[in-house]
Amino acid sequence: MSEEDLASEDSANQQDPAGSGARPVQATAVLEHIARSLVETPDSVRVEVVDGPSHPRLNLYVAQGDMGRIIGKRGRMASAIRIVTRAAAARDGVEIDVEFVD
């Protein structure tokens, strides 16, 4: 492997603090998988990536009747979903926010 190949590989593996285009690919897949596992109508689950001022935001859309399953008692399920999804985003080198949209 040449020095040029190593340099390009190193730059691809570093985090992008300015948010200049890194996409939360794993986080999106994890969020969608978790949501589909929890709801009664998995076909209604949709994850949208929105560029925010400092980092991307993942908007999760589910059927109206399924929102309670996603939020959970006292928001504990929502908190757990955010934690796991942020951990997946860290593997992509991206910081994210997760929003649950009606």
Backbone bond lengths (Angstrom), bond angles and torsions (degrees), N, CA, C in turn:
res aa  C-N    CA-C-N  psi(-1)  N-CA   C-N-CA  omega(-1)  CA-C   N-CA-C  phi
1 M - - - 1.446 - - 1.525 108.08 -
2 S 1.314 117.64 132.54 1.462 120.83 -178.47 1.524 110.91 -79.21
3 E 1.337 115.46 166.55 1.469 120.03 178.60 1.522 110.86 -62.52
4 E 1.325 116.14 -34.76 1.469 120.41 179.52 1.528 110.88 -64.69
5 D 1.336 117.07 -41.57 1.461 121.12 177.54 1.519 111.18 -63.03
6 L 1.338 116.34 -42.63 1.462 120.50 178.84 1.519 111.50 -63.76
7 A 1.327 117.09 -40.73 1.465 120.88 -179.77 1.520 111.01 -64.97
8 S 1.326 117.02 -41.63 1.467 119.07 -179.94 1.524 110.74 -69.67
9 E 1.339 117.51 -34.52 1.460 120.83 177.57 1.524 110.72 -67.39
10 D 1.335 117.76 -41.49 1.462 121.65 178.08 1.517 111.07 -62.29
11 S 1.318 117.60 -43.50 1.464 119.77 -178.88 1.520 111.26 -68.72
12 A 1.321 117.97 -29.53 1.465 120.94 178.58 1.518 111.56 -73.01
13 N 1.333 117.61 -27.48 1.459 121.32 -178.06 1.514 113.75 -87.93
14 Q 1.316 119.12 -10.86 1.455 121.33 -178.29 1.514 110.66 -80.68
15 Q 1.343 114.90 153.95 1.455 120.13 177.60 1.514 109.82 -70.22
16 D 1.320 115.37 155.80 1.454 122.49 -178.25 1.519 108.69 -113.50
17 P 1.356 118.33 85.18 1.455 119.86 -174.81 1.517 113.76 -65.31
18 A 1.309 118.81 -25.44 1.463 121.00 -179.12 1.516 111.84 -80.34
19 G 1.323 117.57 -12.36 1.462 120.39 178.81 1.506 112.84 70.33
20 S 1.320 117.09 40.00 1.458 120.77 -173.69 1.521 113.53 -86.18
21 G 1.316 118.07 26.63 1.444 117.89 173.51 1.512 115.59 132.88
22 A 1.317 119.14 -1.42 1.465 119.66 177.37 1.525 108.30 -64.90
23 R 1.325 116.06 134.54 1.458 121.06 -176.73 1.525 109.87 -109.24
24 P 1.324 117.50 137.51 1.468 121.61 179.93 1.529 112.01 -81.65
25 V 1.320 116.87 69.50 1.462 121.97 -174.12 1.528 111.46 -64.24
26 Q 1.331 116.86 -52.08 1.465 119.54 -178.87 1.522 111.12 -65.48
27 A 1.319 116.69 -39.67 1.462 120.52 -179.07 1.526 110.78 -62.48
28 T 1.312 117.00 -40.78 1.460 121.11 179.04 1.527 110.46 -62.77
29 A 1.323 116.51 -44.89 1.467 120.73 179.76 1.528 111.27 -65.05
30 V 1.326 117.00 -41.39 1.466 120.98 180.00 1.526 110.38 -64.85
31 L 1.328 116.89 -46.22 1.461 120.93 -179.59 1.526 110.83 -60.59
32 E 1.317 116.54 -44.96 1.466 119.96 180.00 1.533 110.95 -64.30
33 H 1.315 117.46 -41.39 1.469 121.12 179.87 1.532 111.28 -63.77
34 I 1.321 116.70 -46.11 1.467 120.47 179.82 1.526 110.16 -61.37
35 A 1.330 116.40 -47.53 1.464 120.56 -177.74 1.527 111.16 -61.96
36 R 1.330 117.12 -44.88 1.469 120.20 179.79 1.530 111.49 -62.50
37 S 1.332 117.07 -30.44 1.465 121.29 179.54 1.520 112.24 -72.04
38 L 1.322 116.91 -27.75 1.459 121.17 -173.13 1.523 114.63 -92.50
39 V 1.316 117.98 -29.83 1.461 120.87 -170.79 1.527 112.18 -89.48
40 E 1.336 115.15 163.26 1.463 120.97 177.20 1.519 111.97 -82.93
41 T 1.334 117.13 -25.73 1.468 121.20 179.67 1.531 109.19 -120.00
42 P 1.339 117.45 81.65 1.463 120.51 -176.30 1.524 114.28 -63.86
43 D 1.329 117.53 -22.22 1.463 119.40 179.01 1.521 112.54 -68.97
44 S 1.331 117.16 -17.54 1.465 120.25 -178.98 1.528 112.62 -87.01
45 V 1.322 118.10 -6.06 1.468 121.59 -177.88 1.524 109.68 -74.28
46 R 1.343 114.66 131.65 1.465 120.71 177.83 1.521 108.30 -143.35
47 V 1.329 116.82 134.98 1.462 122.30 177.07 1.519 107.73 -115.93
48 E 1.317 115.33 128.73 1.458 121.84 -178.99 1.527 108.44 -119.18
49 V 1.328 117.24 132.02 1.462 121.92 177.30 1.519 107.86 -97.41
50 V 1.339 115.72 122.63 1.462 121.90 -179.30 1.523 107.85 -120.08
51 D 1.318 116.76 128.40 1.461 120.16 177.56 1.513 109.74 -72.28
52 G 1.326 115.87 124.77 1.457 121.75 178.07 1.515 110.10 -100.37
53 P 1.334 116.93 178.17 1.464 120.26 -178.42 1.529 112.92 -64.39
54 S 1.329 117.49 -35.72 1.463 119.04 -179.01 1.528 112.71 -114.86
55 H 1.334 117.65 -30.14 1.459 121.10 179.16 1.528 109.74 -159.31
56 P 1.334 116.57 162.07 1.466 120.10 -176.98 1.528 112.81 -65.01
57 R 1.318 114.28 156.02 1.464 121.78 176.05 1.526 107.24 -123.15
58 L 1.322 115.91 134.95 1.454 121.05 175.06 1.517 107.97 -100.67
59 N 1.323 116.52 118.59 1.460 121.88 176.05 1.522 107.69 -96.81
60 L 1.328 116.22 125.89 1.459 121.52 178.57 1.517 108.77 -105.11
61 Y 1.319 115.94 123.15 1.460 122.72 177.48 1.523 108.44 -111.18
62 V 1.326 116.45 129.47 1.467 122.34 175.11 1.522 107.83 -134.49
63 A 1.326 116.33 168.52 1.463 120.79 176.91 1.529 109.35 -62.18
64 Q 1.322 115.85 149.83 1.465 121.68 -176.57 1.530 112.17 -53.04
65 G 1.305 118.03 -43.21 1.456 121.39 -178.23 1.521 114.21 -70.90
66 D 1.319 117.16 -16.09 1.463 121.29 -178.22 1.524 113.77 -94.70
67 M 1.315 118.40 -8.48 1.462 120.75 -175.96 1.531 111.35 -61.16
68 G 1.325 117.80 -36.61 1.461 120.66 178.70 1.522 112.48 -62.47
69 R 1.321 117.00 -35.43 1.460 120.75 177.77 1.527 110.61 -67.12
70 I 1.316 116.93 -35.42 1.466 121.34 -179.44 1.525 110.55 -73.78
71 I 1.323 117.48 -41.83 1.467 121.28 -178.10 1.527 110.57 -73.04
72 G 1.326 117.58 -44.85 1.460 121.38 179.24 1.514 112.57 77.15
73 K 1.327 115.87 176.28 1.464 121.00 179.48 1.519 109.64 -68.09
74 R 1.330 114.39 127.59 1.465 122.32 179.23 1.528 113.03 54.85
75 G 1.326 116.98 23.18 1.457 121.15 177.27 1.514 114.86 75.51
76 R 1.316 116.42 13.02 1.469 119.42 -177.33 1.521 112.18 -66.42
77 M 1.317 117.08 -39.92 1.464 119.83 179.39 1.528 110.04 -65.79
78 A 1.337 116.83 -42.87 1.462 120.76 178.81 1.524 110.74 -60.91
79 S 1.315 116.49 -41.75 1.460 120.80 178.90 1.528 111.04 -63.01
80 A 1.315 116.74 -43.81 1.467 120.80 179.23 1.526 111.07 -64.43
81 I 1.332 116.70 -40.55 1.466 120.65 178.48 1.523 109.80 -62.24
82 R 1.324 117.23 -43.28 1.470 120.65 178.43 1.530 111.31 -60.99
83 I 1.324 117.10 -44.04 1.464 121.17 -178.19 1.530 110.96 -62.09
84 V 1.322 116.92 -48.14 1.466 120.55 -178.60 1.528 110.64 -65.99
85 T 1.324 117.27 -40.59 1.461 120.75 -179.21 1.523 110.90 -67.23
86 R 1.325 117.72 -39.81 1.473 120.45 176.76 1.523 111.32 -64.49
87 A 1.323 117.22 -36.07 1.467 120.48 177.01 1.529 110.40 -64.32
88 A 1.321 117.09 -40.50 1.466 120.61 177.15 1.522 110.73 -65.62
89 A 1.331 116.99 -37.66 1.465 120.56 178.47 1.523 110.91 -65.96
90 A 1.315 116.82 -34.47 1.462 120.49 178.97 1.528 110.48 -61.61
91 R 1.319 117.20 -32.23 1.473 120.27 176.59 1.522 111.07 -66.58
92 D 1.333 117.15 -27.17 1.465 121.76 175.46 1.520 111.21 -85.24
93 G 1.337 116.98 -5.60 1.459 120.61 -177.52 1.513 112.40 75.82
94 V 1.330 116.84 29.36 1.460 121.88 -176.26 1.522 109.52 -127.61
95 E 1.316 116.53 140.86 1.461 121.47 171.61 1.523 106.92 -97.78
96 I 1.329 117.46 137.02 1.467 120.70 -176.05 1.518 111.39 -135.69
97 D 1.329 114.21 165.98 1.459 123.31 167.29 1.523 106.80 -117.89
98 V 1.324 116.93 151.29 1.467 121.76 176.59 1.518 107.83 -121.46
99 E 1.325 116.39 126.72 1.463 122.62 177.57 1.522 108.58 -119.61
100 F 1.322 115.49 141.30 1.459 121.91 177.06 1.522 106.96 -105.65
101 V 1.333 116.49 114.07 1.458 122.14 -171.32 1.521 110.36 -107.26
102 D 1.350 116.15 133.29 1.470 121.00 175.83 1.509 110.48 -73.18
